[in-house]
């Protein structure tokens, strides 16, 4: 087939992208570790099982690439996949990268550089996901259960973006097999406004009636929270250290890329809250 392989096809961004592409009549292969038995276009794909990679790639000419999560070194798994994609004639790969780079993860930068080096392949550098404020993400789970956000980021701001807008930008680059992205190989994706955690808490409170407070903590304590949520220790430490970068203002970025690619502005955080208000509606346990 000619069409798009969507890795992470059942995730936050991947599932939205699959819906958009199918709505535009684009053939899609939905790749995930647990493919739906009821979807004829679903295929098993596991980064830790390279034997699943060639079958997922065979016959497609475009790929939406979601790297392995919870790792600081994706290249040992993704590098061979990229080589196989090129060997099988994939003409365009859109990598879901991050505008927020983990402090000790040069492998992620190497991955982005390898994608940009291939003609027609591009990187989406997405800012922090608004969906992080929803369960099961540790931040969202803390809000749901305890009505609080624990952070070491102080008043630092992030250009939070809705995963649906990331999907829309990716769809614009993947839907038309004949369209060329031009010379641009790297796109910064953000929401329309940079917000601190205090700003986000105030918007959730106003939009849901559920009081949400911000509790300042240190990065060490944040890393411990992430480990307790099941993240590997090295990844948890690096993810917590990102909050020092936020606090220092290094993630206070806003771009017009979503509007430029899709023709409509990205969703505001208030719109996101309105869409998901019921998910914060009920207070959970007050235990620590």
N, C-alpha and C positions, 0 to 999 in steps of 0.2 A: 504493500500500500504506500501511497504518498500521503503524508499526514504528519501529525505531531505526536511524539511520545512525551507524555507528561509524567515525569518522575515525581514522587510525592503526590500522586494524583488524587488521593483521598484526604490530603491535608488542607489546612486553612486556605492557602493560596492556590494549590493545585486543583482542589474541587471547584473553586470559583472559576478558574481558568478553563477547566473542562466544560463547564456549563456555557461559558461565553463562546468558546470555539465551536461547540456543537450547535449553539444557536445561530452561528454564522455558516453552518453547513460544512465545517472543516472536519475531516476524519481525525479521530483522536484514539490513541492507545493509552489507557489509564494504567499506570504502573504503581504498584504498592506491594508491601510485604504480605498483605492479606486481601487479595483481589476479590471483588464481589462475584459470586457465582452467577448472579443474574445479569451481569454486564458482559456481553459477548466481546467487548473491546478491552476488557480488563486482563492484565497479565501480571504474573508474580514477578516482583523485582525486589532484590535485597542487596544493599551495598556490601554486606558481609558474605554474600554468596555470588562471586563473579560468574558462576555458571548461568545465572539468570540474566546476565547483561546482553549477550549477543541476540537471544531470541526477542528481547524487548526492543532492541534497536533495528532488527532486520526489517527492511522495507519502508522505514520512515525516512523522511528527508529533513525533519525539523525536531528539535528536542528542547523541552523546558527542563532545566537541570537544577534540582534541589540537592545540594550536597548532604552528606551524612550529618546528622545533628549530634550535639553533645560531644564534639571532638575538636581538638585544636589542630589536628593534622589530617585533613581530608585527602591529601594528594596520593597516598599509597593505594587508596580505593578508587579515586576519581580519575587519576592519571591514566591508567589502563583503559578505563571506560571511554575517555576522550579519544584515545588512540583508536579504539575499536569503532567509535562513531565516525571518525574521519575515514577509516578504512572502508566502512560500509557506505560511504557517500553522503553522510549527513551534511546538508548545505548550510544549516543555521542552527546554532545552539544559543539559547538565552539562559544565562546563568543567574539564578537568584543568589546574589551576593549580599553583603551587608555594608552599609555606610559606617556602622559602628564596628571597628576592627578590634578583636580581642588583643590585649597587650602582648601576649607571648605566642602569637599564632601566625608566624610568617608563611606557613603553608597555605593559608587562605588567600594571602596576597599573591603567592605563586600561582594558585589555581586561577584567579582572576586574570593574571597576566597571560597565562597560557590560552585562555579563552579569547581574550582580546587580540592575540597574535594571529588568529585564524580568520581569513577573509569571511565577512558576513556573520561572524559570531560576536555576541555582545554580552555585556555584564549589566545587570540591574543592581545598583547599590541601594538597597532599601534601608530606610531609617527604622527606628523601633516600631514594632507592630502595635497598633491599638489593641489587637486581640490579646496582648500580654496582660491586659487588665481583666481578662475573663478566665475562669477556671477551664482547664486544669493547670494553666501556667501558675507557678508559685505566687506571682504577684496577684493574679486574679483570684486564686484560691484563698489567699490571705484576706482579700477584700470580702469575698463571699462569706467566709467563716467568722471573721473577726472585725470587719468594718475598718480595716487599717491597711496602710501601705508602709512597710519598713524599708527605708532606703538610706544609702550613704551618699546620694547624689546632691544633697542640699537643695539649693534653688536652681541648679543647672537645668537647662532646657533641652528637649529633644523634639525633632519635627515628626512626631508620631504619625504613622500612616496606616490606613485601613488595608488589610490584606486584599480586599476586593478591588481596591485601586491599583495594587501591585499586579493583580491578575489582569485588569483592564489594560495596563501598560504592556504587559507581556503579550496579551492577545493582539494588540496593535502591531507588534513586531513579528508575530508568528502566523497570523491568520492567512496572509497572502503569500503563497510560495514564491511569487515572482517579484515581490517588493524587495528592494534593497535598502538596508539601513543607512546607506551612505558611508561617510568617513567616520561617523561617531561609533565608538565601541564601548562607551561607558556612560550610563545614565544614573544620576542621583535621583532617587524617588523619596519624596517626603509628603507629609500632609500640608495643609495651607498655613499652619502656624506652629511655631515651636512652643512647647508647654513644659513646665516643671511638674513634678509629681504633685506638688500642692495645687497647681492649677487643675490637673486632671482630677484630683480628689474633690475639689470644689465643684467641678462640672458634673461628676457622678452624683454628688450630694444633691445638687440643684435639679438634676434630671430625673432622679429616682426617689428622692425623699429619704434615701438611706444615708445617714451620716457616715462619712469616710474621713478618717483622720490620718495624718502623716506622722510616723514615728522615726526620728533620726537614729541611725545606728552606724557602726563602723563597717568597713569592708570585710573584716574578719568574721564578724557576726553574720553578715550577709552571705558569705561563702558557706558558713555552717548551715544556714537555712536552705541554700541550694543543694548541699550534700544531703540534707535530711529529706529533700524532695526527690532524691534518687539520682541526681546528676553525679557523674564521675568527679573525683576530687580536683583534678587538674582543671577541668572545664569549669567547675564551680568557682574556683579561685580566680580564674581569668574573667569569668562573667561578672563576678563581684567587683573586680578591679576596674571594669568599664565605668562603674559609677564615679570613680575618681576623675575619669575623663569628662563625664557629663558635668560634674561639679565644677571642673575647670573651664567649662564653656566650649569644649572642643566638638560637641555634638549639636550645637545650636545652629542648625542649618535648615534652610527652606529653599525648595526649588519649584520651578513651574513645569517640570517634566511630565507629570500626569496630564495636565491640561494640554501641553504641546503634543503628546502622543495620541491622546484620546479625544480631544476636543471638548472635554468638560473638566471642571476643577475637581480636585480630590475632596472627599468627605471631611467635614470638620469633626472634631472630637465630640462636640455636642450632638451631631447627627448620629455618630457611632453609638453614643450613650442611649439616645432615643431608640435606636434599633434593637438594643440589647438590654433595655431597662429591667426586664423581668428576671434576668440572670443575677441581678444584685438585690432583688426585692426583699428577700427574707434573710434575716440575721442568722448566723450559725452559732456555734458554740462560742462562749466568751473565754474559753481556756486558752492559755498561752501555748 
